[in-house]
Amino acid sequence: MSSNLYKNELIDYLKNKSEVSTQELLVFYRQFTPKLPLNTLRWRIYALKQQGIIYSPKRGVYALNEKETFALVPNDKILRIANLLQTKFPYMNFSIYSTGWIGNLSNHMYQTNNLIIEIEIDTLNAAFHYLKERFPNTFVSPDQKMYDYYINPSEENIIVNRLYVDAPLNRFDGSFYTPKIEKLIVDLLVNNPIILPISSSEIQTIISTVLDMYNINYSTLTRYANKRNVHQELKKILPI
């Protein structure tokens, strides 16, 4: 199978193109196998994506994978909280991550580091009170006033927010979820409830850095931006 992928030839071909369609890939591979079926091409595309050679910036479009693939790795505290939630609410879907990744992409040093837990609306309040009993610095959907008066920036706070249906997520180890990079971009643009108390200009700087560093699925990004009503704000950073 590996030899049938013609990886070296494909890489040379893609270096001269920003992106290609499924039809263009079919034409490329039929240089070597004139009667290549479309289903076989789909398997080759799948294999190339699994090997990290190409990625899909939008549906039916492919590009050479020259950037990093974003993946959040849960720390011990996240795993402990996730286990608590799964034990208490075994049928609840939730996403969890640390805002520590923002500090690595920013021009500034941030004292605040929050754990963001997004929970289905039906169980959000019950899960919030359950966490609050065990972690006093847990807050639900904070606004700027709550940050100013109640949230200690020197502590690792837990922020509980609503998990939107169809939010772009990755399943971690078959259990809970972590957000995809497209979701984080949009959530930073919204920042309401507040994920991290930072300026809009700094948010734009962070998002621009993310776009330069990581592979982005622009179909997913646009769809979620529309759902969260920030498509116009996104267009100011990226013309889509």
C-alpha positions as CSV (number, residue, x, y, z in Angstrom):
1,M,0.0,0.0,0.0
2,S,2.8,2.4,0.9
3,S,4.4,2.2,-2.6
4,N,1.0,2.9,-4.1
5,L,0.8,6.2,-2.4
6,Y,3.7,7.6,-4.4
7,K,4.5,9.9,-1.5
8,N,7.6,11.5,-2.9
9,E,5.9,12.3,-6.1
10,L,2.8,13.6,-4.3
11,I,4.9,15.9,-2.0
12,D,6.7,17.4,-5.0
13,Y,3.3,17.9,-6.7
14,L,1.7,19.6,-3.7
15,K,4.7,21.9,-3.0
16,N,3.6,23.9,-6.1
17,K,0.0,24.1,-5.0
18,S,-1.6,25.7,-1.9
19,E,-4.5,23.1,-2.1
20,V,-6.0,20.6,-4.4
21,S,-9.4,19.0,-4.8
22,T,-10.4,15.3,-4.8
23,Q,-10.7,15.4,-8.5
24,E,-7.2,16.8,-8.9
25,L,-5.8,14.1,-6.7
26,L,-7.6,11.5,-8.9
27,V,-6.0,13.0,-12.0
28,F,-2.6,12.9,-10.2
29,Y,-2.9,9.2,-9.2
30,R,-4.2,8.1,-12.6
31,Q,-0.8,9.0,-14.0
32,F,0.4,5.9,-12.4
33,T,-2.8,3.8,-12.3
34,P,-5.0,5.0,-15.3
35,K,-8.2,3.2,-14.1
36,L,-7.9,3.9,-10.4
37,P,-11.4,3.7,-8.8
38,L,-12.6,6.7,-6.8
39,N,-13.1,4.4,-3.7
40,T,-9.4,3.4,-3.9
41,L,-8.4,7.1,-4.0
42,R,-10.5,7.7,-0.9
43,W,-8.5,4.9,0.9
44,R,-5.3,6.5,-0.2
45,I,-6.4,9.9,1.0
46,Y,-7.3,8.4,4.4
47,A,-3.8,6.7,4.6
48,L,-2.1,9.9,3.7
49,K,-3.9,11.9,6.3
50,Q,-3.2,9.2,9.0
51,Q,0.5,9.4,8.1
52,G,0.4,13.2,8.4
53,I,1.4,13.9,4.8
54,I,-1.7,15.8,3.9
55,Y,-4.6,17.4,5.8
56,S,-8.0,18.8,4.9
57,P,-8.4,22.5,5.4
58,K,-12.0,22.1,4.2
59,R,-14.3,19.4,2.9
60,G,-13.1,17.9,-0.3
61,V,-9.9,20.0,-0.3
62,Y,-6.4,18.8,0.6
63,A,-3.0,20.4,1.2
64,L,0.5,19.4,2.1
65,N,0.9,19.1,5.9
66,E,3.7,21.6,6.7
67,K,2.3,22.8,10.0
68,E,1.8,21.2,13.4
69,T,-1.4,19.3,14.3
70,F,-2.9,20.7,17.4
71,A,-3.5,18.4,20.3
72,L,-4.2,19.2,24.0
73,V,-2.6,16.8,26.5
74,P,-4.5,16.6,29.8
75,N,-2.5,17.0,32.9
76,D,-2.9,15.1,36.2
77,K,-5.5,17.5,37.7
78,I,-7.6,17.4,34.5
79,L,-7.6,13.6,34.6
80,R,-8.6,13.6,38.2
81,I,-11.5,16.0,37.7
82,A,-12.6,14.1,34.6
83,N,-12.6,10.9,36.6
84,L,-14.7,12.5,39.3
85,L,-17.2,13.8,36.8
86,Q,-17.5,10.5,34.9
87,T,-18.0,8.6,38.2
88,K,-20.8,11.0,39.4
89,F,-22.4,11.7,36.0
90,P,-21.6,8.6,33.8
91,Y,-23.8,9.7,30.9
92,M,-22.7,13.3,30.8
93,N,-20.7,14.7,27.9
94,F,-18.1,17.3,28.8
95,S,-15.0,19.0,27.5
96,I,-12.1,20.1,29.7
97,Y,-8.8,21.9,29.1
98,S,-6.3,24.3,30.6
99,T,-5.8,27.8,29.4
100,G,-2.1,27.4,29.9
101,W,-1.7,26.9,26.2
102,I,-2.6,30.6,25.7
103,G,0.4,31.7,27.6
104,N,2.7,29.9,25.2
105,L,1.2,31.8,22.2
106,S,1.0,35.2,23.8
107,N,3.3,38.1,23.8
108,H,2.6,38.6,27.5
109,M,3.0,36.6,30.7
110,Y,-0.4,35.8,32.3
111,Q,-0.6,35.1,36.0
112,T,-4.1,33.5,35.6
113,N,-4.4,29.9,34.5
114,N,-7.9,28.4,34.4
115,L,-9.3,25.0,33.8
116,I,-12.3,25.3,31.4
117,I,-15.0,22.6,31.8
118,E,-17.9,22.8,29.3
119,I,-20.9,20.7,30.2
120,E,-24.2,19.9,28.6
121,I,-26.9,22.4,29.6
122,D,-29.1,19.8,31.2
123,T,-26.5,18.8,33.8
124,L,-24.5,22.0,34.0
125,N,-25.9,23.2,37.3
126,A,-25.7,19.9,39.1
127,A,-22.1,19.3,37.9
128,F,-21.1,22.9,38.9
129,H,-22.4,22.4,42.5
130,Y,-20.7,19.0,42.7
131,L,-17.3,20.6,41.7
132,K,-17.8,23.6,43.9
133,E,-18.1,21.4,47.0
134,R,-14.7,19.9,46.1
135,F,-12.9,22.9,44.6
136,P,-14.0,26.2,46.2
137,N,-12.5,28.3,43.4
138,T,-15.0,27.0,40.9
139,F,-17.2,29.5,39.0
140,V,-20.0,29.2,36.5
141,S,-20.0,31.4,33.3
142,P,-18.1,34.4,34.9
143,D,-18.5,37.9,33.5
144,Q,-16.0,40.7,34.0
145,K,-17.5,41.8,37.3
146,M,-17.1,38.3,38.7
147,Y,-13.5,38.2,37.6
148,D,-12.8,41.6,39.2
149,Y,-14.4,40.8,42.6
150,Y,-14.3,37.1,43.2
151,I,-11.7,35.3,41.1
152,N,-8.1,35.2,42.4
153,P,-5.7,35.5,39.4
154,S,-2.9,33.8,41.3
155,E,-4.9,30.5,41.7
156,E,-5.8,27.9,39.1
157,N,-9.6,28.5,38.9
158,I,-12.2,26.2,37.5
159,I,-14.6,27.8,35.0
160,V,-17.7,25.9,34.2
161,N,-19.5,26.9,31.0
162,R,-22.2,25.5,28.7
163,L,-21.1,23.0,26.1
164,Y,-22.7,23.8,22.7
165,V,-24.2,21.1,20.6
166,D,-21.9,20.3,17.6
167,A,-18.9,22.0,19.1
168,P,-15.7,20.7,17.5
169,L,-14.2,18.3,20.0
170,N,-11.7,15.5,20.2
171,R,-12.5,12.4,22.3
172,F,-9.6,11.7,24.7
173,D,-8.9,8.0,25.4
174,G,-12.5,7.0,24.7
175,S,-13.9,9.0,27.6
176,F,-14.1,12.8,27.9
177,Y,-13.5,15.5,25.3
178,T,-11.0,18.2,24.6
179,P,-11.6,21.1,22.2
180,K,-10.3,21.1,18.7
181,I,-8.2,24.1,17.7
182,E,-11.1,25.5,15.6
183,K,-13.3,25.6,18.7
184,L,-10.6,27.4,20.8
185,I,-10.2,30.1,18.1
186,V,-13.9,30.8,18.1
187,D,-14.3,30.6,21.9
188,L,-11.4,33.1,22.3
189,L,-13.2,35.5,19.9
190,V,-16.4,35.2,21.9
191,N,-14.7,35.2,25.3
192,N,-18.2,35.5,26.9
193,P,-18.4,33.9,29.4
194,I,-14.8,34.9,29.9
195,I,-12.2,32.2,29.4
196,L,-9.4,34.5,30.3
197,P,-9.4,38.2,31.0
198,I,-7.3,39.5,28.1
199,S,-7.8,42.3,25.6
200,S,-9.3,41.9,22.2
201,S,-6.1,43.0,20.5
202,E,-4.2,40.3,22.4
203,I,-6.8,37.7,21.5
204,Q,-6.3,38.6,17.8
205,T,-2.5,38.3,18.2
206,I,-2.9,34.8,19.8
207,I,-5.3,33.7,17.0
208,S,-3.0,34.9,14.3
209,T,-0.2,32.9,15.9
210,V,-2.4,29.8,16.0
211,L,-3.2,30.2,12.3
212,D,0.4,30.4,11.5
213,M,1.4,27.4,13.6
214,Y,-1.3,24.8,13.2
215,N,-3.3,23.1,10.5
216,I,-6.8,24.5,10.5
217,N,-10.0,23.0,9.0
218,Y,-11.6,26.2,7.7
219,S,-15.0,24.5,7.1
220,T,-15.2,23.6,10.8
221,L,-13.9,27.0,11.8
222,T,-16.5,28.9,9.8
223,R,-19.4,26.6,10.8
224,Y,-18.7,27.0,14.5
225,A,-18.1,30.8,14.1
226,N,-21.5,31.1,12.5
227,K,-23.0,29.1,15.4
228,R,-21.5,31.4,18.0
229,N,-22.3,34.5,15.9
230,V,-18.7,35.7,15.5
231,H,-18.3,35.1,11.7
232,Q,-17.8,38.8,11.1
233,E,-15.1,39.1,13.8
234,L,-13.4,36.1,12.3
235,K,-13.3,37.6,8.9
236,K,-11.4,40.6,10.2
237,I,-8.6,38.2,11.1
238,L,-8.9,35.7,8.2
239,P,-10.7,36.4,4.9
240,I,-13.1,33.4,4.7
